[in-house]
Amino acid sequence: MSVEDTIRRKLTEAFQPERLDVENESHLHHGHHGSPQTGESHFRVLVAADAFDGVNRVERQRKIYAVLAEELDGPVHALALTALTPAEAVRRNL
Amino acid sequence: MSENPALEAIESEVKSNDVVLFMKGTPVFPQCGFSAAVVQVLNHIGVKFKGVNVLEDDGIRQGIKEYSNWPTIPQLYVKGEFLGGCDIIREMFETGELMEELSTKGVDVQIQA
């Protein structure tokens, strides 16, 4: 299973998100200092889920980091996160 | 107090500087796009801050993740408190909350032309 699929599966199981975007941006960082040349190192993730209701920004990201701890310890070199409630996602036209 | 000297060094940086950014590289030469983005925001709003280059000290590089239970770098601390990483700082800047938060905490901010 690709890293992208693993991220998708784990976040889906943990948050049952209303919306989940996982974008592999590794190609943008190919050759950068310290970048592992695996093609599965840099990701951008948007999660919109009820689980973030009443949870502050820092705690939202901590929840995601906890679910993806293994990946962050391993193949994932960078993870850009947007964690919203479904209502916030709508308000932002996302 | 911890017995890990890196955690003590981190604690001392966080407590003795109003605004501290743990980053890869230096404010003048960031070595990672995420660190560079936060430096750019802080410069833009005219905040004086101390940059701590985690690439120079592996103890701090690992320790900072433990210190705030936050596995990624950069990390911004204001008046002893962890405010967030790149995504959060960028978002708070865009919504205007960052300037508000800094002002509330008594940190001087001034948008640079």
Backbone of each chain as ProteinMPNN parsed JSONL, in Angstrom:
{"seq_chain_A": "MSVEDTIRRKLTEAFQPERLDVENESHLHHGHHGSPQTGESHFRVLVAADAFDGVNRVERQRKIYAVLAEELDGPVHALALTALTPAEAVRRNL", "coords_chain_A": {"N_chain_A": [[0.852, -1.196, 0.0], [0.549, 2.214, -0.824], [2.132, 5.114, 0.663], [0.473, 7.285, 0.6], [-2.051, 6.08, 0.382], [-2.119, 4.761, 2.834], [-2.128, 6.915, 4.624], [-4.576, 8.015, 3.957], [-6.309, 5.909, 4.642], [-5.855, 5.605, 7.432], [-6.606, 8.117, 8.455], [-9.251, 8.226, 7.707], [-10.337, 6.118, 9.164], [-9.88, 7.069, 11.758], [-11.18, 9.565, 11.986], [-13.539, 9.617, 10.535], [-14.007, 11.45, 8.329], [-15.809, 14.167, 6.796], [-14.826, 15.275, 4.665], [-11.885, 14.642, 2.89], [-8.746, 15.362, 1.775], [-5.875, 14.213, 0.297], [-2.805, 14.995, -0.748], [-0.077, 14.226, -2.678], [2.887, 15.786, -2.618], [5.444, 15.344, -3.2], [6.978, 15.419, -5.515], [7.464, 18.102, -5.873], [9.482, 18.639, -4.201], [11.624, 17.234, -4.852], [14.993, 16.511, -4.746], [15.563, 18.56, -3.003], [17.381, 19.857, -0.162], [18.042, 17.379, 2.153], [15.84, 15.917, 1.425], [14.267, 12.844, 1.149], [14.606, 10.702, -1.571], [12.153, 9.408, -2.373], [9.716, 9.782, -3.482], [7.506, 9.675, -1.962], [7.266, 11.461, 0.253], [6.494, 14.063, 0.924], [3.531, 15.569, 1.893], [0.271, 17.029, 1.524], [-2.484, 17.684, 3.451], [-5.949, 17.82, 3.921], [-8.432, 17.79, 6.298], [-11.766, 17.548, 7.037], [-13.842, 17.318, 9.651], [-16.251, 16.286, 12.11], [-15.066, 15.652, 14.44], [-13.326, 17.656, 15.128], [-14.697, 19.678, 16.219], [-15.021, 22.209, 18.569], [-12.404, 21.926, 19.343], [-9.158, 23.181, 19.759], [-6.736, 24.732, 17.46], [-4.089, 23.758, 17.767], [-4.492, 21.367, 19.163], [-6.054, 19.962, 17.334], [-4.245, 19.441, 15.257], [-2.435, 17.926, 16.698], [-3.939, 15.639, 17.176], [-4.119, 14.569, 14.613], [-1.405, 14.185, 14.017], [-0.898, 12.238, 15.917], [-2.328, 10.038, 14.986], [-0.94, 9.555, 12.681], [1.592, 8.922, 13.508], [3.449, 6.841, 13.104], [4.002, 7.048, 10.378], [5.113, 9.604, 10.286], [7.388, 9.188, 11.688], [8.678, 7.625, 9.982], [8.519, 7.304, 6.623], [7.439, 9.814, 5.972], [8.32, 13.057, 5.459], [7.515, 15.645, 5.437], [4.519, 17.313, 6.313], [1.823, 19.058, 5.475], [-0.851, 20.59, 7.045], [-4.386, 21.023, 7.145], [-6.934, 21.372, 9.295], [-10.261, 21.139, 9.824], [-13.628, 21.884, 10.935], [-16.609, 20.495, 9.481], [-18.403, 22.626, 8.984], [-16.729, 24.868, 9.031], [-15.194, 24.366, 6.79], [-17.051, 24.699, 4.764], [-17.699, 27.397, 5.123], [-15.336, 28.526, 4.289], [-15.374, 28.061, 1.682], [-14.186, 25.736, 0.797]], "CA_chain_A": [[0.0, 0.0, 0.0], [1.365, 3.427, -0.876], [2.047, 5.964, 1.849], [-0.723, 8.109, 0.411], [-3.209, 5.245, 0.734], [-2.082, 4.513, 4.279], [-2.571, 8.153, 5.27], [-6.012, 8.113, 3.697], [-7.022, 4.882, 5.408], [-5.778, 5.875, 8.868], [-7.39, 9.311, 8.798], [-10.662, 7.875, 7.529], [-10.736, 5.314, 10.321], [-9.807, 7.826, 13.009], [-12.03, 10.755, 12.07], [-14.705, 9.541, 9.651], [-14.147, 12.828, 7.84], [-16.79, 14.508, 5.777], [-14.006, 15.586, 3.493], [-10.477, 14.304, 3.11], [-7.879, 15.498, 0.604], [-4.474, 13.871, 0.537], [-2.085, 15.324, -1.969], [1.351, 13.919, -2.633], [3.626, 16.901, -3.23], [6.865, 14.979, -3.14], [7.686, 15.81, -6.734], [7.863, 19.509, -5.768], [10.629, 18.76, -3.297], [12.657, 16.324, -5.319], [16.309, 17.13, -4.84], [15.813, 19.535, -1.935], [18.254, 19.451, 0.936], [17.458, 16.475, 3.141], [14.644, 15.253, 0.938], [14.508, 11.467, 0.731], [14.128, 10.69, -2.961], [11.281, 8.245, -2.453], [8.466, 10.11, -4.157], [6.41, 9.57, -0.989], [7.843, 12.102, 1.436], [5.844, 15.338, 1.234], [2.093, 15.481, 1.677], [-0.615, 18.1, 1.982], [-3.701, 16.989, 3.868], [-7.068, 18.589, 4.465], [-9.427, 16.938, 6.928], [-12.922, 18.236, 7.613], [-14.524, 16.286, 10.441], [-16.924, 16.72, 13.341], [-14.161, 15.392, 15.569], [-12.564, 18.857, 15.464], [-15.601, 20.657, 16.796], [-14.67, 22.573, 19.936], [-11.002, 21.58, 19.606], [-8.345, 24.28, 19.215], [-5.884, 24.398, 16.309], [-2.938, 22.941, 18.139], [-4.964, 20.019, 19.501], [-6.498, 19.307, 16.094], [-3.081, 18.885, 14.56], [-1.867, 16.849, 17.528], [-4.742, 14.429, 16.942], [-3.715, 14.013, 13.315], [-0.037, 13.694, 14.175], [-0.926, 10.993, 16.705], [-2.809, 8.964, 14.109], [0.072, 9.298, 11.648], [2.901, 8.931, 14.183], [4.341, 5.876, 12.467], [4.415, 7.585, 9.075], [5.98, 10.756, 10.528], [8.647, 8.642, 12.164], [9.268, 6.868, 8.883], [8.702, 7.842, 5.274], [6.908, 11.164, 5.747], [9.315, 14.058, 5.801], [6.788, 16.888, 5.666], [3.07, 17.141, 6.268], [1.121, 20.328, 5.639], [-2.172, 20.189, 7.519], [-5.523, 21.896, 7.399], [-7.921, 20.584, 10.03], [-11.435, 21.997, 9.976], [-14.932, 21.242, 11.104], [-17.307, 20.58, 8.192], [-18.975, 23.965, 8.823], [-15.636, 25.789, 8.69], [-14.799, 24.087, 5.406], [-18.076, 25.313, 3.918], [-17.53, 28.854, 5.231], [-14.15, 28.945, 3.533], [-15.534, 27.648, 0.28], [-13.224, 24.681, 0.452]], "C_chain_A": [[0.886, 1.243, 0.0], [1.185, 4.239, 0.398], [0.772, 6.813, 1.779], [-1.976, 7.322, 0.815], [-3.277, 4.979, 2.229], [-2.592, 5.74, 5.041], [-4.088, 8.27, 5.15], [-6.797, 7.132, 4.576], [-7.026, 5.226, 6.901], [-6.63, 7.075, 9.273], [-8.886, 9.029, 8.675], [-11.157, 7.082, 8.741], [-10.82, 6.158, 11.593], [-10.878, 8.911, 13.108], [-13.347, 10.668, 11.308], [-14.99, 10.92, 9.036], [-15.244, 12.99, 6.79], [-16.06, 14.815, 4.473], [-12.563, 15.27, 3.833], [-9.717, 14.45, 1.803], [-6.466, 15.122, 1.02], [-3.741, 14.07, -0.781], [-0.604, 15.0, -1.79], [2.109, 15.018, -3.383], [5.115, 16.609, -3.333], [7.646, 15.457, -4.363], [8.172, 17.265, -6.676], [9.156, 19.671, -4.977], [11.779, 17.86, -3.712], [13.985, 17.057, -5.414], [16.584, 18.201, -3.801], [16.744, 18.952, -0.888], [17.502, 18.541, 1.905], [16.231, 15.728, 2.665], [14.97, 13.812, 0.546], [13.911, 11.313, -0.667], [13.178, 9.512, -3.201], [10.019, 8.513, -3.262], [7.263, 10.018, -3.222], [6.824, 10.22, 0.327], [7.107, 13.365, 1.869], [4.353, 15.268, 0.897], [1.376, 16.722, 2.182], [-1.973, 17.47, 2.243], [-4.735, 17.989, 4.374], [-8.076, 17.598, 5.036], [-10.545, 17.822, 7.446], [-13.755, 17.182, 8.335], [-15.161, 16.892, 11.685], [-16.013, 16.571, 14.555], [-13.398, 16.649, 16.0], [-13.424, 19.956, 16.067], [-15.194, 20.944, 18.241], [-13.241, 22.235, 20.327], [-10.122, 22.673, 19.004], [-7.364, 23.779, 18.157], [-4.759, 23.431, 16.661], [-3.382, 21.506, 18.433], [-5.47, 19.269, 18.27], [-5.309, 18.663, 15.395], [-2.445, 17.766, 15.364], [-2.616, 15.544, 17.31], [-4.312, 13.758, 15.639], [-2.3, 13.431, 13.397], [-0.028, 12.354, 14.917], [-1.336, 9.816, 15.828], [-1.73, 8.574, 13.092], [1.496, 9.222, 12.22], [3.913, 8.021, 13.481], [4.89, 6.425, 11.143], [5.397, 8.749, 9.267], [7.352, 10.319, 11.027], [9.398, 7.96, 11.027], [9.355, 7.656, 7.6], [8.307, 9.311, 5.105], [7.842, 12.221, 6.337], [8.624, 15.392, 6.103], [5.296, 16.674, 5.438], [2.43, 18.503, 6.513], [-0.334, 20.011, 5.962], [-3.17, 21.328, 7.55], [-6.573, 21.033, 8.059], [-9.102, 21.471, 10.372], [-12.646, 21.185, 10.414], [-15.629, 21.342, 9.741], [-17.878, 21.982, 7.942], [-17.902, 24.975, 8.425], [-15.212, 25.608, 7.234], [-15.784, 24.747, 4.435], [-17.898, 26.833, 3.916], [-16.353, 29.349, 4.395], [-14.23, 28.568, 2.071], [-14.529, 26.594, -0.13], [-13.962, 23.437, -0.001]], "O_chain_A": [[1.863, 1.311, 0.745], [0.203, 4.069, 1.121], [0.092, 7.021, 2.784], [-2.85, 7.845, 1.507], [-4.357, 4.973, 2.819], [-3.382, 5.62, 5.977], [-4.784, 8.582, 6.117], [-7.814, 7.488, 5.172], [-8.064, 5.151, 7.557], [-7.295, 7.051, 10.308], [-9.686, 9.542, 9.457], [-12.239, 7.335, 9.27], [-11.727, 5.977, 12.406], [-11.421, 9.152, 14.185], [-14.186, 11.561, 11.426], [-16.075, 11.475, 9.206], [-15.549, 12.079, 6.021], [-16.58, 14.646, 3.37], [-12.08, 15.587, 4.92], [-10.002, 13.748, 0.833], [-5.932, 15.66, 1.991], [-4.018, 13.409, -1.781], [0.03, 15.464, -0.843], [1.991, 15.163, -4.6], [5.932, 17.509, -3.527], [8.81, 15.846, -4.265], [9.15, 17.629, -7.329], [9.835, 20.694, -5.067], [12.781, 17.743, -3.006], [14.093, 18.09, -6.075], [17.704, 18.705, -3.712], [16.878, 17.737, -0.745], [16.442, 18.907, 2.413], [15.636, 14.974, 3.435], [15.844, 13.578, -0.289], [12.793, 11.77, -0.903], [13.38, 8.721, -4.122], [9.332, 7.58, -3.677], [6.129, 10.255, -3.641], [6.741, 9.6, 1.387], [7.097, 13.702, 3.053], [3.969, 14.951, -0.229], [1.81, 17.373, 3.132], [-2.543, 16.807, 1.376], [-4.422, 18.886, 5.157], [-8.519, 16.681, 4.345], [-10.296, 18.751, 8.215], [-14.302, 16.272, 7.712], [-14.673, 17.879, 12.236], [-16.167, 17.267, 15.559], [-12.88, 16.704, 17.115], [-12.93, 21.038, 16.386], [-15.041, 20.021, 19.041], [-12.899, 22.253, 21.509], [-10.321, 23.053, 17.851], [-7.181, 22.575, 17.977], [-4.51, 22.444, 15.969], [-2.735, 20.549, 18.008], [-5.319, 18.051, 18.189], [-5.358, 17.499, 14.995], [-1.971, 16.779, 14.803], [-2.011, 14.473, 17.263], [-4.162, 12.538, 15.573], [-2.037, 12.331, 12.911], [0.746, 11.455, 14.589], [-0.761, 8.731, 15.919], [-1.625, 7.413, 12.697], [2.475, 9.431, 11.503], [5.074, 8.385, 13.293], [6.073, 6.285, 10.835], [6.374, 8.879, 8.531], [8.35, 11.005, 10.81], [10.608, 7.748, 11.107], [10.166, 8.574, 7.485], [8.79, 9.979, 4.191], [8.104, 12.258, 7.539], [9.1, 16.171, 6.93], [4.871, 15.969, 4.521], [2.488, 19.036, 7.621], [-0.981, 19.253, 5.24], [-2.844, 22.451, 7.932], [-7.056, 20.07, 7.463], [-8.966, 22.439, 11.12], [-12.679, 19.962, 10.279], [-15.268, 22.195, 8.93], [-17.84, 22.472, 6.813], [-18.14, 25.838, 7.58], [-14.91, 26.577, 6.538], [-15.381, 25.289, 3.406], [-17.937, 27.476, 2.866], [-16.379, 30.458, 3.862], [-13.272, 28.736, 1.317], [-14.075, 26.566, -1.274], [-13.333, 22.433, -0.337]]}, "seq_chain_B": "MSENPALEAIESEVKSNDVVLFMKGTPVFPQCGFSAAVVQVLNHIGVKFKGVNVLEDDGIRQGIKEYSNWPTIPQLYVKGEFLGGCDIIREMFETGELMEELSTKGVDVQIQA", "coords_chain_B": {"N_chain_B": [[12.054, 19.573, 36.925], [13.703, 18.382, 34.018], [15.954, 15.596, 33.308], [17.193, 15.575, 30.995], [19.537, 17.275, 29.221], [19.101, 18.673, 26.84], [16.389, 19.271, 26.874], [16.361, 21.007, 28.99], [17.861, 23.086, 27.965], [16.163, 23.916, 25.933], [13.919, 24.722, 27.376], [15.04, 26.892, 28.695], [15.591, 28.647, 26.562], [12.977, 29.137, 25.698], [11.832, 30.317, 27.9], [13.366, 32.581, 28.277], [13.166, 34.234, 26.11], [10.945, 36.417, 24.439], [9.747, 35.84, 21.974], [10.323, 32.978, 20.25], [11.63, 31.018, 17.664], [11.922, 27.756, 16.787], [13.727, 26.277, 14.358], [14.702, 25.115, 11.029], [17.792, 25.887, 9.933], [18.75, 29.378, 9.777], [17.266, 32.59, 10.7], [18.147, 34.304, 8.683], [19.181, 32.588, 6.744], [17.15, 30.341, 6.099], [16.673, 26.8, 6.018], [14.651, 25.271, 5.074], [11.482, 25.082, 3.59], [9.18, 25.428, 5.139], [10.07, 26.494, 7.54], [11.113, 28.829, 6.492], [8.783, 30.084, 5.647], [7.507, 30.812, 8.031], [9.375, 32.563, 9.144], [9.207, 34.57, 7.258], [6.608, 35.537, 7.678], [6.848, 36.511, 10.313], [8.796, 38.488, 9.977], [7.412, 40.135, 8.256], [5.379, 41.173, 9.858], [6.891, 42.557, 11.556], [8.023, 41.531, 13.936], [10.251, 41.056, 16.565], [12.368, 38.328, 16.957], [13.872, 35.333, 18.302], [15.813, 33.012, 16.586], [16.265, 29.546, 16.703], [18.448, 27.251, 15.576], [17.772, 24.088, 14.761], [19.191, 22.269, 13.343], [21.733, 22.446, 14.121], [22.032, 21.117, 16.457], [21.468, 18.036, 17.506], [20.274, 17.022, 19.768], [18.545, 19.031, 20.59], [16.985, 19.125, 18.33], [15.617, 16.673, 18.398], [14.605, 16.825, 20.973], [12.869, 19.015, 21.029], [10.599, 18.119, 19.855], [9.548, 16.446, 21.69], [9.241, 18.146, 23.804], [6.994, 19.804, 23.337], [5.177, 17.958, 22.595], [4.916, 17.712, 19.808], [5.472, 16.849, 16.6], [6.837, 18.097, 14.501], [8.888, 20.558, 12.786], [9.033, 23.908, 11.735], [8.598, 25.424, 15.073], [6.795, 27.722, 16.934], [7.154, 29.825, 19.717], [5.611, 31.91, 22.071], [6.05, 34.15, 24.606], [6.666, 32.063, 26.363], [4.869, 30.143, 25.644], [3.655, 27.533, 23.529], [2.756, 28.242, 20.278], [2.259, 27.328, 17.683], [2.874, 25.46, 14.597], [4.054, 25.716, 11.208], [1.666, 25.638, 9.536], [-0.356, 26.55, 11.261], [0.584, 29.069, 12.11], [0.685, 30.419, 9.705], [-1.998, 30.366, 8.987], [-3.13, 31.778, 11.146], [-1.968, 34.218, 10.703], [-3.138, 34.958, 8.282], [-5.815, 35.284, 9.0], [-5.635, 37.368, 10.694], [-5.447, 36.869, 13.345], [-2.964, 36.37, 14.42], [-1.504, 38.76, 14.803], [-3.16, 39.926, 16.619], [-3.068, 38.152, 18.779], [-0.334, 38.339, 19.452], [-0.139, 41.043, 20.145], [-1.904, 41.096, 22.309], [-0.435, 39.606, 24.057], [1.512, 41.329, 24.642], [3.604, 41.735, 22.865], [5.514, 43.628, 20.599], [4.206, 44.599, 17.483], [4.456, 45.469, 14.067], [3.343, 46.13, 10.991], [5.317, 45.698, 8.142], [6.203, 47.859, 5.518]], "CA_chain_B": [[13.024, 19.755, 35.852], [14.077, 17.136, 33.352], [17.376, 15.271, 33.369], [17.711, 15.683, 29.646], [20.085, 18.631, 29.084], [18.503, 19.357, 25.688], [15.098, 19.828, 27.299], [16.654, 22.166, 29.84], [18.295, 24.166, 27.068], [14.95, 24.38, 25.249], [13.142, 25.438, 28.392], [15.682, 28.163, 28.973], [15.332, 29.52, 25.4], [11.55, 29.483, 25.655], [11.507, 31.199, 29.029], [14.14, 33.822, 28.332], [12.9, 35.074, 24.933], [9.506, 36.624, 24.238], [9.324, 35.115, 20.761], [11.388, 32.065, 19.81], [11.28, 30.089, 16.596], [12.798, 26.616, 16.552], [13.636, 26.178, 12.905], [15.833, 24.534, 10.314], [18.52, 27.015, 9.38], [18.695, 30.604, 10.573], [16.323, 33.551, 10.111], [18.705, 34.871, 7.445], [19.275, 31.481, 5.779], [16.345, 29.164, 6.451], [17.023, 25.659, 5.165], [13.456, 24.468, 4.851], [10.432, 25.992, 3.144], [8.209, 25.687, 6.203], [10.727, 27.453, 8.434], [11.212, 30.099, 5.761], [7.456, 30.714, 5.605], [7.228, 31.448, 9.333], [10.288, 33.71, 9.239], [8.67, 35.612, 6.386], [5.45, 36.114, 8.369], [7.309, 37.285, 11.471], [9.445, 39.697, 9.456], [6.387, 40.989, 7.665], [4.646, 41.9, 10.894], [7.86, 43.328, 12.334], [8.219, 40.983, 15.282], [11.619, 40.623, 16.893], [12.346, 36.962, 17.487], [15.122, 34.585, 18.301], [15.759, 31.751, 15.844], [17.146, 28.484, 17.186], [18.66, 26.323, 14.461], [17.795, 22.714, 15.293], [20.142, 21.458, 12.573], [23.045, 22.532, 14.769], [22.058, 20.354, 17.706], [20.513, 16.944, 17.349], [19.538, 16.887, 21.031], [17.433, 19.996, 20.538], [16.129, 18.729, 17.2], [14.717, 15.614, 18.878], [13.99, 17.249, 22.234], [11.792, 19.992, 20.839], [9.399, 17.365, 19.49], [9.044, 15.91, 22.955], [8.94, 19.269, 24.694], [5.62, 20.272, 23.141], [4.378, 16.901, 21.993], [4.665, 18.229, 18.455], [6.552, 16.121, 15.926], [7.424, 18.748, 13.337], [9.604, 21.821, 12.908], [9.256, 24.86, 12.83], [7.691, 25.6, 16.212], [6.878, 29.097, 17.439], [6.775, 30.024, 21.121], [5.437, 33.306, 22.439], [5.964, 34.324, 26.065], [6.727, 30.778, 27.05], [3.774, 29.24, 25.261], [3.695, 27.035, 22.159], [1.643, 28.813, 19.518], [1.945, 26.453, 16.559], [3.849, 25.244, 13.545], [3.901, 26.526, 9.996], [0.274, 25.746, 9.064], [-1.134, 27.351, 12.21], [1.056, 30.46, 12.088], [0.261, 31.006, 8.437], [-3.447, 30.574, 9.047], [-3.412, 32.866, 12.093], [-1.566, 35.465, 10.057], [-4.126, 35.297, 7.255], [-7.074, 35.718, 9.605], [-5.389, 38.516, 11.564], [-5.36, 36.45, 14.749], [-1.585, 36.334, 14.901], [-1.162, 40.083, 15.318], [-3.997, 40.131, 17.802], [-2.51, 37.311, 19.835], [0.949, 38.891, 19.871], [-0.401, 42.301, 20.845], [-2.502, 40.762, 23.602], [0.609, 39.094, 24.939], [2.467, 42.396, 24.92], [4.72, 41.736, 21.916], [5.364, 44.701, 19.611], [4.073, 44.226, 16.083], [4.265, 46.597, 13.167], [3.397, 45.666, 9.598], [6.38, 46.318, 7.361], [5.72, 48.284, 4.196]], "C_chain_B": [[13.449, 18.404, 35.282], [15.573, 16.859, 33.518], [18.006, 15.323, 31.999], [18.223, 17.113, 29.43], [19.484, 19.392, 27.901], [17.183, 19.994, 26.081], [15.303, 21.044, 28.195], [17.076, 23.352, 28.995], [17.084, 24.767, 26.345], [14.121, 25.24, 26.193], [13.739, 26.829, 28.629], [15.506, 29.142, 27.793], [13.898, 30.045, 25.416], [11.2, 30.484, 26.751], [12.216, 32.548, 28.942], [13.957, 34.705, 27.093], [11.393, 35.207, 24.735], [8.984, 35.822, 23.054], [10.509, 34.276, 20.271], [10.859, 31.153, 18.722], [12.346, 28.989, 16.515], [12.629, 26.251, 15.09], [14.818, 25.426, 12.319], [16.524, 25.658, 9.578], [18.385, 28.217, 10.296], [17.685, 31.567, 9.944], [16.844, 34.147, 8.8], [18.801, 33.805, 6.349], [18.474, 30.267, 6.224], [16.696, 28.017, 5.502], [15.849, 24.732, 4.927], [12.332, 25.444, 4.529], [9.451, 26.37, 4.241], [8.786, 26.685, 7.211], [10.788, 28.823, 7.766], [9.875, 30.839, 5.77], [7.149, 31.431, 6.922], [8.123, 32.673, 9.533], [9.723, 34.882, 8.438], [7.48, 36.318, 7.051], [5.922, 37.011, 9.515], [7.992, 38.573, 11.023], [8.409, 40.675, 8.931], [5.634, 41.793, 8.726], [5.601, 42.567, 11.894], [8.064, 42.845, 13.755], [9.68, 40.595, 15.473], [11.538, 39.218, 17.468], [13.728, 36.346, 17.471], [14.919, 33.307, 17.51], [16.724, 30.758, 16.465], [17.247, 27.441, 16.073], [18.797, 24.895, 14.981], [18.785, 21.834, 14.522], [21.534, 21.478, 13.208], [23.149, 21.665, 16.002], [21.006, 19.257, 17.659], [19.691, 16.709, 18.624], [18.326, 17.808, 21.036], [16.456, 19.604, 19.433], [15.139, 17.644, 17.635], [13.908, 16.101, 20.082], [12.792, 18.167, 22.041], [10.484, 19.292, 20.475], [8.714, 16.824, 20.74], [8.499, 17.051, 23.829], [7.486, 19.726, 24.576], [4.708, 19.204, 22.578], [3.921, 17.328, 20.597], [5.792, 17.72, 17.567], [7.239, 16.856, 14.79], [8.066, 20.089, 13.686], [9.262, 22.623, 11.662], [8.208, 24.825, 13.953], [7.899, 27.01, 16.761], [6.351, 29.184, 18.874], [6.687, 31.512, 21.404], [5.198, 33.381, 23.939], [5.834, 32.967, 26.765], [5.697, 29.762, 26.614], [3.912, 28.811, 23.803], [2.481, 27.555, 21.398], [1.277, 27.934, 18.325], [3.123, 26.257, 15.63], [3.487, 26.076, 12.332], [2.443, 26.722, 9.571], [-0.525, 26.699, 9.94], [-0.716, 28.818, 12.162], [0.599, 31.156, 10.805], [-1.24, 31.311, 8.459], [-3.803, 31.735, 9.981], [-3.024, 34.217, 11.517], [-2.648, 35.915, 9.073], [-5.429, 35.822, 7.852], [-6.896, 36.943, 10.501], [-5.225, 38.153, 13.033], [-3.947, 36.521, 15.311], [-1.186, 37.681, 15.518], [-1.912, 40.353, 16.609], [-3.399, 39.399, 19.009], [-1.2, 37.899, 20.374], [0.744, 40.179, 20.646], [-0.956, 42.039, 22.237], [-1.437, 40.303, 24.593], [1.702, 40.131, 25.192], [3.695, 42.38, 24.027], [4.47, 42.826, 20.874], [5.233, 44.145, 18.201], [3.864, 45.487, 15.251], [4.432, 46.097, 11.743], [4.465, 46.438, 8.837], [5.859, 46.656, 5.97], [6.383, 47.457, 3.104]], "O_chain_B": [[13.537, 17.412, 36.005], [16.354, 17.759, 33.825], [19.214, 15.138, 31.854], [17.437, 18.06, 29.453], [19.368, 20.617, 27.948], [16.883, 21.117, 25.677], [14.518, 21.991, 28.162], [16.695, 24.489, 29.273], [16.998, 25.983, 26.169], [13.684, 26.337, 25.845], [13.011, 27.814, 28.748], [15.295, 30.335, 28.01], [13.644, 31.227, 25.182], [10.379, 31.38, 26.554], [11.725, 33.545, 29.471], [14.52, 35.797, 27.023], [10.655, 34.228, 24.849], [7.92, 35.207, 23.121], [11.562, 34.812, 19.924], [9.774, 30.584, 18.844], [13.51, 29.254, 16.217], [11.524, 25.954, 14.637], [15.799, 25.138, 13.005], [15.936, 26.306, 8.713], [17.961, 28.094, 11.445], [17.289, 31.387, 8.792], [16.056, 34.459, 7.906], [18.538, 34.079, 5.179], [19.046, 29.274, 6.676], [16.981, 28.241, 4.325], [16.026, 23.554, 4.617], [12.243, 26.513, 5.132], [8.949, 27.493, 4.275], [8.095, 27.593, 7.673], [10.542, 29.847, 8.403], [9.835, 32.064, 5.885], [6.594, 32.53, 6.921], [7.669, 33.701, 10.036], [9.757, 36.03, 8.881], [7.362, 37.542, 6.991], [5.447, 38.137, 9.664], [7.788, 39.628, 11.622], [8.514, 41.885, 9.135], [5.295, 42.956, 8.509], [5.178, 43.072, 12.935], [8.255, 43.644, 14.672], [10.265, 39.895, 14.646], [10.734, 38.95, 18.361], [14.621, 36.771, 16.739], [13.947, 32.588, 17.742], [17.879, 31.095, 16.725], [16.251, 26.83, 15.685], [19.817, 24.537, 15.57], [19.172, 20.769, 15.004], [22.393, 20.655, 12.89], [24.24, 21.49, 16.543], [19.807, 19.52, 17.759], [18.55, 16.253, 18.558], [17.228, 17.417, 21.433], [15.243, 19.738, 19.591], [13.962, 17.693, 17.278], [12.712, 15.835, 20.203], [11.822, 18.105, 22.795], [9.399, 19.803, 20.751], [7.488, 16.756, 20.831], [7.465, 16.931, 24.485], [6.827, 19.999, 25.579], [3.598, 19.497, 22.133], [2.737, 17.309, 20.261], [6.945, 18.109, 17.75], [8.143, 16.3, 14.165], [7.812, 20.665, 14.744], [9.207, 22.032, 10.584], [7.112, 24.285, 13.804], [9.027, 27.434, 17.017], [5.269, 28.692, 19.196], [7.572, 32.281, 21.028], [4.275, 32.766, 24.471], [4.992, 32.777, 27.642], [5.646, 28.65, 27.141], [4.245, 29.625, 22.941], [1.338, 27.346, 21.802], [0.098, 27.809, 17.994], [4.208, 26.8, 15.834], [2.707, 27.024, 12.423], [2.028, 27.844, 9.278], [-1.271, 27.542, 9.444], [-1.566, 29.708, 12.172], [0.185, 32.316, 10.818], [-1.683, 32.368, 8.01], [-4.655, 32.564, 9.663], [-3.66, 35.232, 11.8], [-3.023, 37.087, 9.033], [-6.071, 36.701, 7.276], [-7.873, 37.495, 11.008], [-4.907, 39.004, 13.864], [-3.749, 36.708, 16.511], [-0.61, 37.735, 16.604], [-1.377, 40.926, 17.558], [-3.253, 39.958, 20.095], [-0.981, 37.952, 21.584], [1.374, 40.392, 21.682], [-0.546, 42.665, 23.214], [-1.52, 40.569, 25.793], [2.692, 39.852, 25.868], [4.725, 42.95, 24.386], [3.37, 42.943, 20.334], [6.043, 43.324, 17.771], [3.194, 46.432, 15.668], [5.522, 45.691, 11.338], [4.514, 47.667, 8.88], [5.171, 45.859, 5.332], [6.109, 47.662, 1.922]]}, "name": "protein", "num_of_chains": 2, "seq": "MSVEDTIRRKLTEAFQPERLDVENESHLHHGHHGSPQTGESHFRVLVAADAFDGVNRVERQRKIYAVLAEELDGPVHALALTALTPAEAVRRNLMSENPALEAIESEVKSNDVVLFMKGTPVFPQCGFSAAVVQVLNHIGVKFKGVNVLEDDGIRQGIKEYSNWPTIPQLYVKGEFLGGCDIIREMFETGELMEELSTKGVDVQIQA"}
